[in-house]
């Protein structure tokens, strides 16, 4: 009789431990999913705002046309900012970048 009580107690203890561990893991997973869902919107906004597009124009385009294009793009609600980089400035930035990469 005593060995039977011991066996039952041992099984109940193992059952309690298994239940506690299972519930803990489920609550942990629910918490992770909740955090993921809360941060998904922030991640989406970050990706939308940091999409960069480079536009290369013909060499024979007039500067007046460039500024009118820039003004048109700035007027759109889905454009955060525009920057006009002259050909000379782009070449200078490229040379600095190449020199920096060779020094590694």
Order of alpha helices (4+ residues) and beta strands (2+ residues): alpha-alpha-alpha
